[in-house]
Amino acid sequence: MLSFNGTEQNGNGAAPASSAPSKENGAEGPALVLLPSSRQVVRAHLRGLFRPLRRPSWAPPHRVDARRRTVTWSPPEELQVELSRSRRFGHPFVLVRVPCGHGEDGGSNGREEVARTVSSLLRRVDRVWPGGTSLYLLLPECDRAMGEAMLARIREPLAKLLSEEDLLAISSVMFPDDGFTSGALFDALDARSISLGTRPAPVVVASATSEAPLA
C-alpha cells in the first residue's frame, strides 16, 4: 500500500527491507568475504609438504676430508670366514699385502694414513686389517684379473705415501689357485715378496683350527 508521502509500506506501516546494500554517509555495506575452498587448502598444504629442502645460505656443504676419515679395522678372523664361504660356494677371492714400514711416516700413524687412502677406493664388501708393518686387503669374489685391476687402482695414490721399496713390494695371491688355507696363502705372499727382493715382517698364523692370522 502507498503512504501519504508516496512510499510503499507493509501491513504494519514499516517500509519493506531493501535487498540492495545501503549507502549511508557514502559508505557501502560490508563486502562478502571470500573463503578458500577445501581443494585450495589441500593444494597449499601439499605444496608445503613437497617443497624441496634448501640448505641455509650460511651452512657450508657437508664434506668429509679423506685425511680425517676414521679407519674401520676388520678382524683378521674375516679371512677364515671368507675361506669357509668361498669353499662352500666355489668363489675365488684375492688377498693383498701392502707393506708400509719403510716410508718416512712408517709405523701405526703411517699405516692408518695408508689404510684411509686404500679404504676410499675399496668396495663395501672388502676388508682391511693390520698385521705387523703391513696392511692386508681381502677382496671377496675377485679373480686374478680383478685383483690386478684393484692393485693398479691403489698404487697411484699410494705412491705419495709409500717408499719406492714398499710400493714395489705390494703383492697379491688368489684363493684357491695360490693356496687353499690361510697358511698356504701367506706362504705364497712370502714367496712373492722374496721374488720381488723384499721380505716383510713375519706374520703369526693361528693354529689349524682357526687358520686366521693374528694382527
Sequence and secondary structure as in RCSB ss.txt:
>XXXX:A:sequence
MLSFNGTEQNGNGAAPASSAPSKENGAEGPALVLLPSSRQVVRAHLRGLFRPLRRPSWAPPHRVDARRRTVTWSP
PEELQVELSRSRRFGHPFVLVRVPCGHGEDGGSNGREEVARTVSSLLRRVDRVWPGGTSLYLLLPECDRAMGEAM
LARIREPLAKLLSEEDLLAISSVMFPDDGFTSGALFDALDARSISLGTRPAPVVVASATSEAPLA
>XXXX:A:secstr
 B TTS B  TTS     SS   GGG           HHHHHHHHHHHHSS     TTS      GGG       
THHHHHHHHHHHHHT  EEEEEEE SSSTT SHHHHHHHHHHHHTTS TT EEEEETTEEEEEEET  HHHHHHH
HHHHHHHHTTTS HHHHHT EEEEETTS SSHHHHHHHHHHHHHHTT       B  TTT  B  
